[in-house]
Amino acid sequence: MVSVDILKVILARLHSWIGETCSFDALLCEVFGTCGVGTEHLITDLLSSLETGQLTIRILADNEVVGLRGGYAVVPHSARELILLNEDWLANATVSEIDAVLLEEIGHAIDRRLNGDRDTLGDEGERFSALVRGERPPESAEVENDLVTVRWEGLELIAEASA
């Protein structure tokens, strides 16, 4: 089962990657349109959010997130953030597929930190994940609308999805 510890490992790898390259600021500028913000605080903030429970991972049944691998949502009227994962998909996913989806959702969380409630055009999380993993993002990610509605604990959440 995916735990917060796995997400911490991915964030630690991302943090290490930031230290090994000077292109992380350029990546943030390219993907999120926000340049020169300094990157160290983003990973520190994400790790802090995990430690305090402000950012949590939730495994949902397939019927709650039909057709999705995962998603990122903010609970209405709070600052609580959720990374949602499809239980059925997760049961059969490879480690590299899980990495890709978790990095995508981390990308959505970074977008929120950089741009507030103004969602970057396209599927910025997918672009972020691909570029961090050294892959070329699909062209569809430039214009794709990645917003979907999911149900969680009786609430309808607008999530940025990994389909």
C-alpha positions as CSV (number, residue, x, y, z in Angstrom):
1,M,0.0,0.0,0.0
2,V,1.2,3.5,-0.7
3,S,2.1,5.4,2.4
4,V,3.2,8.9,3.2
5,D,6.7,7.4,3.6
6,I,6.8,6.6,-0.1
7,L,5.8,10.1,-1.0
8,K,8.6,11.4,1.3
9,V,11.0,9.2,-0.6
10,I,9.9,10.7,-3.9
11,L,10.2,14.2,-2.5
12,A,13.6,13.4,-1.1
13,R,14.7,12.2,-4.6
14,L,13.2,15.4,-6.1
15,H,15.1,17.4,-3.5
16,S,18.3,15.6,-4.4
17,W,17.7,16.3,-8.1
18,I,17.3,20.0,-7.3
19,G,20.7,19.9,-5.7
20,E,22.3,18.2,-8.7
21,T,21.0,20.6,-11.4
22,C,20.5,24.3,-11.9
23,S,17.6,23.7,-14.3
24,F,14.9,23.2,-11.7
25,D,14.0,27.0,-11.8
26,A,13.8,26.8,-15.6
27,L,11.6,23.7,-15.3
28,L,9.2,25.6,-12.9
29,C,9.2,28.5,-15.3
30,E,8.5,26.3,-18.3
31,V,5.7,24.2,-16.7
32,F,4.0,26.6,-14.3
33,G,4.9,30.0,-15.8
34,T,6.4,31.2,-12.6
35,C,10.0,32.2,-12.9
36,G,12.8,33.1,-10.4
37,V,10.9,32.0,-7.2
38,G,13.6,29.9,-5.6
39,T,12.9,26.2,-5.4
40,E,14.3,25.0,-2.1
41,H,11.2,26.2,-0.1
42,L,8.8,24.3,-2.3
43,I,10.1,20.9,-1.3
44,T,10.5,22.0,2.3
45,D,6.9,23.2,2.3
46,L,5.6,19.9,0.8
47,L,7.6,17.9,3.3
48,S,6.2,20.1,6.1
49,S,2.7,19.6,4.8
50,L,3.1,15.9,4.9
51,E,4.5,16.0,8.5
52,T,1.6,18.1,9.7
53,G,-1.1,16.1,7.9
54,Q,-2.1,19.1,5.8
55,L,-1.2,17.0,2.7
56,T,-2.4,13.4,2.8
57,I,-2.7,10.4,0.6
58,R,-6.1,8.7,0.3
59,I,-6.7,5.4,-1.5
60,L,-10.2,5.4,-3.1
61,A,-12.3,2.7,-4.6
62,D,-12.5,2.6,-8.3
63,N,-16.2,3.7,-8.3
64,E,-15.1,7.0,-6.5
65,V,-12.5,7.8,-9.1
66,V,-13.7,6.0,-12.2
67,G,-11.1,5.9,-15.0
68,L,-8.5,7.7,-13.0
69,R,-5.1,6.6,-11.7
70,G,-5.0,9.5,-9.2
71,G,-5.7,13.1,-8.5
72,Y,-4.9,16.1,-6.4
73,A,-7.6,18.1,-4.7
74,V,-8.0,20.8,-2.0
75,V,-10.9,20.2,0.5
76,P,-13.3,23.1,0.2
77,H,-13.3,25.7,3.0
78,S,-9.9,24.4,4.3
79,A,-6.3,24.3,3.1
80,R,-6.2,20.6,3.4
81,E,-4.7,18.9,0.4
82,L,-5.3,15.3,-0.8
83,I,-3.5,13.1,-3.2
84,L,-6.0,10.5,-4.3
85,L,-5.1,7.1,-5.7
86,N,-7.3,4.6,-7.4
87,E,-7.2,1.4,-5.3
88,D,-7.7,-0.9,-8.4
89,W,-5.1,0.8,-10.5
90,L,-2.7,0.8,-7.6
91,A,-3.0,-2.9,-7.1
92,N,-1.6,-3.6,-10.5
93,A,0.7,-0.6,-11.1
94,T,4.4,-0.8,-11.4
95,V,6.8,1.2,-9.3
96,S,7.6,3.5,-12.2
97,E,3.9,4.0,-12.9
98,I,3.3,4.9,-9.2
99,D,6.4,7.2,-9.3
100,A,5.0,9.0,-12.4
101,V,1.5,9.5,-10.9
102,L,2.8,10.7,-7.5
103,L,5.2,13.1,-9.3
104,E,2.2,14.4,-11.3
105,E,0.2,15.0,-8.2
106,I,3.2,16.7,-6.5
107,G,3.3,18.9,-9.7
108,H,-0.3,19.9,-9.0
109,A,0.6,20.7,-5.4
110,I,3.6,22.8,-6.6
111,D,1.3,24.7,-9.1
112,R,-1.0,25.6,-6.2
113,R,1.9,26.9,-4.2
114,L,3.2,28.9,-7.1
115,N,-0.1,30.2,-8.6
116,G,-2.7,29.9,-5.9
117,D,-6.2,29.1,-7.2
118,R,-5.2,30.0,-10.8
119,D,-4.6,26.6,-12.4
120,T,-1.9,26.5,-15.0
121,L,-3.2,25.8,-18.5
122,G,-3.2,22.1,-19.6
123,D,-2.1,19.2,-17.4
124,E,0.9,20.9,-15.7
125,G,1.3,17.9,-13.3
126,E,1.8,15.5,-16.2
127,R,4.3,17.8,-17.9
128,F,6.2,18.3,-14.6
129,S,6.3,14.5,-13.9
130,A,7.5,13.7,-17.4
131,L,10.2,16.3,-17.4
132,V,11.5,15.4,-13.9
133,R,11.7,11.8,-15.1
134,G,13.6,12.8,-18.2
135,E,10.8,12.0,-20.6
136,R,9.0,14.2,-23.2
137,P,5.5,15.2,-22.1
138,P,2.7,14.3,-24.6
139,E,1.6,17.3,-26.7
140,S,-1.9,16.8,-25.3
141,A,-0.7,17.8,-21.9
142,E,-0.2,21.4,-23.1
143,V,-4.0,22.0,-23.6
144,E,-5.7,19.1,-21.8
145,N,-8.4,20.0,-19.2
146,D,-7.4,17.8,-16.3
147,L,-10.2,18.9,-13.9
148,V,-12.7,16.3,-12.8
149,T,-15.2,15.9,-10.0
150,V,-14.7,13.1,-7.5
151,R,-16.6,12.2,-4.3
152,W,-14.7,11.9,-1.0
153,E,-16.3,11.5,2.4
154,G,-19.6,12.9,1.1
155,L,-18.0,15.9,-0.6
156,E,-17.7,16.7,-4.2
157,L,-14.1,17.7,-4.9
158,I,-12.7,19.3,-8.0
159,A,-9.5,17.3,-8.6
160,E,-6.7,17.6,-11.1
161,A,-6.6,14.1,-12.4
162,S,-4.1,11.6,-13.7
163,A,-6.2,9.6,-16.2
